[in-house]
Each structure stands twice: as C-alpha cells, then as structure tokens.
C-alpha cells in the first residue's frame, strides 16, 4: 500500500513521511478515525515507508525487493493483530495467525472495510470478536525475535479497542519499552475504549472524515458518472467504505432502513392500541435473531437517522444527507417528532441499549424495552 493510493489526508501523509525521513519515529502511535476514513491503509503505507525506505518522498522507490514482499503482504518484519473469534475453521484459542489468509484478502479487497465486513469474511458475524490474552502472548513472542532485514519491525494492531483488559495489561510494558527498532501502530475508531495506560504511551493522530470531493473523484474512477458520484459522496458522510457499498447496492443500511421504518411505524401505532404492541414484540424478536454486531450497527444507524431528523426539524437541511428509500417514508414528515424535548433521551436510550447488547444482555428483552420507551418518547410534545 502506497501513500499515493490513499484518498486525501495530505497533511497526515506529510507529517508521517517527514518524521520518518528525519528518523523521529515514535515507538508507539495510535491512528484514530471514523469508519472509512483510511486509518488502516494509512498504517499499511506508513509501515511500508518505514521498513522499505523511500525515494523522492514516496515509498514507491527504496528497496524494490522489500516493496514486492509488502505487495504480497508477506514481509517477515510486518506483524498483525486483529479481532478474531472461534469458528468452523478454528475451534478454540483463535489468534490472528490462524486467519492470515483471510486477512490478506481483506487488505487487498476492502482496505477501508469495517469490523462487520471482517467478521462477515470470517463467517463469525453473529459473534463478537476480541483481541485476547492468547493474542497478546503471540505478540510478545513475535517481537522478541530480531528484525529479519536488520531494520524496523512493526506490529499493527487493528481495532485496538477490541483488546480485552487482560490482553491490554499483558502488552502494557512492551508498548512502553519495546525492543530496539520496534514500532507499535494501534488503529482504532474509539480511543476511549482503550485503557488510559496504553493511550498515554502512544502518540495519537486523529483522522477526519474524508472530503466529499476526494470520495467523488475516487468513485468516478470506478465508473460512476459525476452527478451520481457526488450524490453518493454526500450520502456517505466522509465514509469511503459506505460509499463503495452504496455504489454496489451492498450497504447494510438498505436493510437497516427497512427495520427502522417498520420500528417507528409500529411505535406510532402502539399508542393507545394494545394490539400494536404485538408488532413491536415481533419486531424485537426478529432483530434479536441477528448477531450482536449487526444489532450494534443497526443502533448506530438509528442514532444517525435521529440526528438527521433533528437537523431537518431545526431547518438545517443542507446538512441532512441521508436518503431513506422505503416507500411511503418521508424524513421531513418524521422530523417534527424528534425535537429538543426528546432527542437527548432518545440518544441516551439507544446508547444504553448498545451498551447492554455489547455486554451480552438478552437482546430480545433489551430491544423490547427500547421499543416501548421509543413509543413514549416519539409522542412527547415539543416545547
């Protein structure tokens, strides 16, 4: 992966290359950015730049044999850790090494992909992956070895927020004082979920969402006409992974919008209508059958819709990019029901539901409780 292949973010590229050229390379860095912002491809390009050297400010030159190994994702000084779970392939004590073939495929085909895309590739989308103690022990063993080519060796931890507490504590001393010429790159979407003792030992670089124009240009290169590319770029809200899914009609949002519309329609009907409560119960049962990662992504989607509805209600329509294509549903008609008297409570209830789902609460009970609360909140009067 080369810097020139990564969309936008020229200021971050310049910072990383100039610090590497000046040999001021922190031993632990954290790339923090929202989904689809390019944190993983940037980490890959930086890793290649540091290990293989560069020419004319780009990592397309340098050691050509080294670059070829990176292109094949087989360089012995590049190491990875990422969330995994037991599966049909690995029955117990799953670690990243068991899934390297799938990881290489993921990096080649979906470098901007999210955690759910990764789980779907592994066939574990109904489970919650993690980076556990077995993985931490593997990391310690890998980094105890000398560099194969005598230069830097890099450990890239993708979705570092999935480090459980035991694994994080196991790696703490190593991250603080790694062996000579050893670099940790932690890539995360939510730094607050990483323990403070690790965060304090990393130099943190925050990635913004991608610019609309950068996404639109990239989509045009993939064959979209300019107007359609711009529309999708606006709807993707700086998330290139979502833009690609929308372009290919493969976005999970297409399913989520049907679930959302069914949910709010049932909630509106339920006021004063005991029979309609059955619809909410059936809806909760149906969503509870999906995996926990799917449920969490759906709640993220609901939070986004509520925010868009509030913007429409407050007459900031130019910021309301979302399109819901379910027949008969109109965001502008829904917007008046999301206002200053209920938006904070709605967001809190959605976030609480996600918290309990992530901690293996009973999904059916959590979603039923959320549905009943939503019914009351949507009927709350504005000020």
Secondary structure, DSSP 8 states (H G I E B T S, - for coil): --GGGS-S-HHHHHHHHHHHHTT---SEEEEEE-TTSSHHHHHHHHHHHHHH--BTTBTTSS-HHHHHHHHTT--TTEEEE--B---SS--SS--GGGGHHHHHHHHHH-TT--HHHHHHHHT-TTS--BB-HHHHHHHHHHHHS--TTSS-EEEEEETGGGB-HHHHHHHHHHHHS--TTEEEEEEES-GGGS-HHHHTTSEEEEE----HHHHHHHHHHTT--HHHHHHHHHHHTT-HHHHHHHHTT--THHHHHHHHHHHHHHHHHHTT-HHHHHHHHHHHHHHHTS-HHHHHHHHHHHHHHHHHHHHHHTT-GGG------STT--HHHHHTTS-TTTHHHHHHHHHHHHHHHHTT--HHHHHHHHHHHHHHHHTS---
